[in-house]
Amino acid sequence: MAFSFAAFSYIVALLIDAFLIFFSIFHVIAFDELKTDYKNPIDQCNSLNPLVLPEYGLHVLFNLLFLFSGEWLSLALNIPLIAYHVWRYANRPVMSGPGLYDPTSIMNTDVLRSCQREGWIKLAVYLLSFFYYLYGMIMALIAA
C-alpha cells in the first residue's frame, strides 16, 4: 500500500464531504424550523446565507484535487452539482450581501418547499458521495 495523490484527494474529499453533510443537515433543519414558524425568516436567512459560499468553495476545492489527481469519474460525478451551484448563485435574488436566501420571499410556500427539497437532495448526494469517496480512497490505497 502506497500513499498517492489520488488517495490524498479522496481523504480530503471525505473530510470536506463530512462538513458538507453537516451543512446540508443544518439547511434541512433550518427550513423545517421556518416551516413550523419556530424562527423568523430574517434570523434564519442571516444564519443560512454565510454558509452558502463556504459550501460552494469546499465543494470546488476537493473537485480541483480530483482534477489534478486524474480522478475523472469522481470529477464527472460532481460536475452536475457544481453546475447547479453556479446556476443557483447566478440566479439568486437581488440582495446586498452574499447568499441565496431573501427574507422577504423565503416564506413563500413554493420557495420554502423548493429550498427544503434542495436541502434533502444535497444531503442525499453528499451522503452517497461520502461512501463513494471512501471506496475510492480504499481503491487508491490498494492500487498504488
CORURTA-V100432 format. One record per residue. RES is the residue in one small letter. PHI is phi in degrees with one decimal (999 if undefined). Layout:
BEGIN
res phi
RES PHI
RES PHI
END
This chain:
BEGIN
res phi
m 999
a -121.7
f -99.6
s -108.3
f -66.7
a -64.8
a -64.2
f -61.1
s -61.7
y -69.6
i -65.4
v -62.7
a -62.8
l -62.5
l -65.8
i -67.9
d -64.1
a -62.2
f -65.2
l -66.3
i -63.8
f -65.5
f -60.0
s -66.8
i -63.0
f -61.9
h -60.2
v -64.3
i -64.6
a -62.3
f -74.4
d -69.4
e -62.6
l -67.6
k -66.0
t -92.8
d 59.8
y -78.1
k -126.8
n -86.5
p -62.2
i -66.9
d -63.2
q -65.7
c -67.3
n -66.7
s -88.9
l -88.4
n -61.1
p -66.3
l -91.1
v -67.4
l -65.5
p -60.9
e -61.2
y -65.2
g -64.1
l -64.1
h -64.7
v -69.7
l -59.1
f -74.8
n -74.6
l -65.0
l -63.0
f -62.4
l -62.6
f -70.5
s -91.2
g 78.8
e -89.0
w -69.3
l -66.7
s -62.9
l -66.7
a -65.3
l -70.1
n -96.5
i -58.1
p -60.9
l -70.0
i -64.0
a -63.0
y -63.7
h -61.6
v -64.0
w -62.5
r -64.2
y -73.6
a -69.3
n -105.8
r -75.2
p -64.7
v -68.8
m -139.7
s -82.1
g -124.8
p -71.6
g 133.0
l -115.4
y -105.6
d -100.7
p -61.8
t -77.3
s -112.7
i -68.7
m -82.7
n -61.1
t -58.8
d -67.5
v -65.9
l -62.4
r -65.2
s -69.3
c -66.9
q -66.4
r -62.5
e -59.9
g -63.0
w -65.7
i -66.6
k -62.9
l -61.2
a -63.7
v -63.9
y -67.1
l -66.6
l -63.4
s -63.2
f -57.5
f -71.1
y -66.1
y -66.8
l -62.2
y -61.4
g -62.7
m -65.0
i -63.8
m -66.2
a -68.7
l -71.7
i -74.6
a -70.8
a -80.8
END
